[in-house]
Amino acid sequence: MADEHIIVRREAEEEHSAHHGGGWKVAYADFMTAMMAFFLLLWILSSAEEDQLVGLAKYFSPVLLNSSGSGPGVLDGETAEHDATEKHDLQPEGAVETAVPSFGQTEPLAVFDSRLRHEAQPDQAVEDAEASGPSAAEPKEALTEPAEAHEGKHALEHARDKLESGLAAAANGKALSEHIRITRTEEGLEVQIVDLESEAMFERGSSRIEEETQALIEIIGDAIAGVPNRVIIAGHTDAVPFSESGPVDNWELSTARAHATRRALVAHGISADRIARVSGFAETRPLLPEAPTAPENRRISVLLVAD
């Protein structure tokens, strides 16, 4: 027993590598998700119809947004087209607007299909810049006549034609036509009933309407009854002064004759709501300035306003 040797055997311990985390799994999962989304997009583009591609392209086409600080929303309740229109209206006249690329707005399919991109003109941006010069900066309303203005002019022409036909159809139309002056002004259609040397439309110094004047007023009433335009009536006299001891002067006389004409038109069927103004100007606005005492200065003006 004493000769036995004790042998101690030592085995090398296994070396364990350091513990690694699982962060790479997250990155790998993100990569695989992106690849799946990419191939899914390719599959959709290859199998979608043309109208579906157009809708998809319009969805991804960028638009100009209003980035004017904080507010209830990105556009503050306004559309991008409305904001662009306001910005265009605020530009000074003659300013040249820089062309903004459309990025597929005119050709939505060109965003996804490179075969369609060659159809775009290379100088399109230059043409857009030239088109935004002074001629393009003018408002659209200035280039095209509004429909309301066209209808207003048509109504005035209709009233004038009816007045002329009414005078022609009257028994003494030729004599009545000598007392009528029809003028087209910026304000509208003006019809004036004037005195002549041989015959007056009102009694001298009075607002009493003569028989022929009443016939003229009825013809004018028939002509303007079919249009909705407002009516302005004005009275005028000559420069012959009244006696200082008289009851009225030219101001009161011209105003009284204008109101007598208004009452005659209303009695003939013209709505009182259409009468916008009744006034008298005495001798301050003569028809013949070189002859202030001429009988033609004594007149009644009926203006059909170009609404």
C-alpha positions, 0 to 999 in steps of 0.5 A: 500500500505504501508503494501506491502512487496517487495520481490526480487527473485534472481536466480542462474546464470548457470555455464558454463564449460570452453571452450575446443579445437578441438585438439582431433579431429585431433588425432582421425582422425589420429588414424582412418586413421591408422586403415583404412590403417591397415585393407586395408593392411590386405584385400589386403594380403588376396585377393592378388595372390601369384605372387602379394605377391612376388612382394610386399614382394620384394618391402619392402625387405631392401637393403644395400645403399651407405651412402657415404656423399652428392652426386647426389643421394643415390646410386650416380648412382650405384646399391647396388649390384655394391657397395657391389661387390666393397667393396668385392674386396677391402677386403684383401685376407683371410678376413672373411666377416660377414654374413648379414641377408637377411630379406626376400630376399631369401624367400620374402613371409616369411616377411608376412606369418609366416608359411613360416618362419619355413622353414629357417635353424636356422644355416643359418647365421653360414653357410654364415659366413663359406662360406665367408672364404678365398675360397669364398673371391677369385674373381669369375674370378680366379675360372672360366676361362674367355671365351676369354682365352679359345678361345685363347688357342683353337686358339693356339692348332688349329694352332699347329695341322694345322702346324703339318698336313701341315708338314706331308702332304709336299713332304719332310715333314720329312726333313722339320720337323727336322728344326722345334721346336714347344714350348708352352710358357706362351706368346703363341705358339713359332715356331722356324726354326733352322739350322742344321749341314748339312743344313742352312736355310739362306745363310751364312752371308746373309738374303737370304732365302733358298728354303726349308726355304721358304717352311717352312715359307709358311707352318707356314703361312698357319697354323697361317692364320686362327687365329687372334692372333698377331705375333712376329718375332725374329732373332738369330745367333750363337756366331761366330763373323764376321770380323771387316772389314765386312759390318754387324755384328750379330745384323744386320744379325739377324734383317735382317733375321727376317725382311726377314721372315716378308716379306715372311709371308706377301707375303703369305697372313698374314696381316701386321697389325698382326705383333706386333714386329720384332727384332734381338737378335744376339747371346745373346739368344742361343738355346743351351747355353752350345754350343754357336757356335752350328748351332741350335743357328742360328734360326728364332722364330715366336711367336703366341701370346696368346691374 
